[in-house]
Amino acid sequence: MPKFSKRAKSIKIEKKAKMLFQSLKGMHDILPADQLWWDKVKKISQDIADFYNFSRIDTPILESAEIFEKSTGSATDIVEKQMYYIKSKGKDRLALRPEGTAGIVRAYFEHGLSRLSQPLKLYYFGPFFRYESPQAGRYRQFYQVGFEILGGENDPVYDAQIILAGYRLIEELKIKNLTVEINSLGCKNCRLIYRRKLQDYYRKLSVKICKDCRRRLSLNPLRLLDCKNENCQAIKTKAPIMLDNLCSACRNHFRLVLEYLDELNLSYILNPYLVRGLDYYNRTVFEFTAEKLKFSLGGGGRYDDLGEMLGAKKGSLPAIGNSLGVERLIEAMKERGIDVVPKSKTKVFLIQIGQPAKKRAFCLIEEFRKSGVKVLESLGRESLNSQLRIADKEGAAIALILGQREVFEDSIIIRDMKSGAQETVPLAKVVEEVRKRIR
């Protein structure tokens, strides 16, 4: 039998080791030991979606590349650097989805979801793909959970509710010291004026900004504010801000969003340079951050013009959404404990009439959530009869009616949906009274 030298043996072992396959750079396996964390995120995501009445939607991982090129913007990093393009045998240009919203809007129009009760609340949980440098909380295949509200009106209450859904999900995962960074990008008209001011400011400093930003200056000036280059970051601090250039309609919309957040005592910071990385955003944009984390946990914004970008008629789809990075949530979770609290399935429908009642109802829903009582609502409706019809259709046992008079008197009407009997009780005691009745 031939004898091998030590060197020959080491070469043989080395060759054998190189033959073993490994996961691709930026991709990762979810091992059995990690599944508990993933199960927690999935379960709490579903609980939050169920409480706030979001229905599940799943779209294909592969889409036409043109959907993302038209929606996210040709001058964004996603399209220029991060998309995974695939050419089919039929020579179709496809892409692994880099984000979820464009596919959901495509599905909304393709399947005639506008025929359903509006606004339509949807949520998703699944993998997405971007070719970027892997780092903490960032992978080339990554998972997101997202919430979308499509159709109806562009009521600021939906901006607040989308922010609230993401905030509560993170909060339920015991990730503490949360903050919402928030800004408004305005509408097409006021943004056009702002773009010109931004270009005037950066042209004077064009020799100091990075190569990418010099190109963005003419193609897409808002992307200048999204650059991560240190020099560009320093220059940005003295750039004009969008909040000073909002038209009256956009200013009022943003003011109401902040008022709803104030009603809920949600911690937020105005970040006048927050633009997010996608071109379809307008008006409200936001990100979720937490103390001691070097990355955001997610974010989102309003995208009223996305339907039009994909070929629908102008102004056909007011919409807003958010997305949270699952890997980022888990990385933050591993430093904290997690508990899953069972949610009540009893149906109570909260009816509000008038703006003061809507604001009070927004907070009252949270009081019920904390006590484990499920509450349905139709915050975008104003008519008592239309809300009663929805309550009846949803099979609610109890309807709570809050009008301007009730807000003034700190009271609320409890209506038995089966018998029609009504009783007025103090607002401070309504949670306790409802719990007694559903027991």
Summary of the structure (lengths in Angstrom):
residues: 439
radius of gyration: 24.9
end to end distance: 83.0
largest distance: 99.5
contacts: 1391
relative contact order: 0.12
helix: 44%
strand: 21%
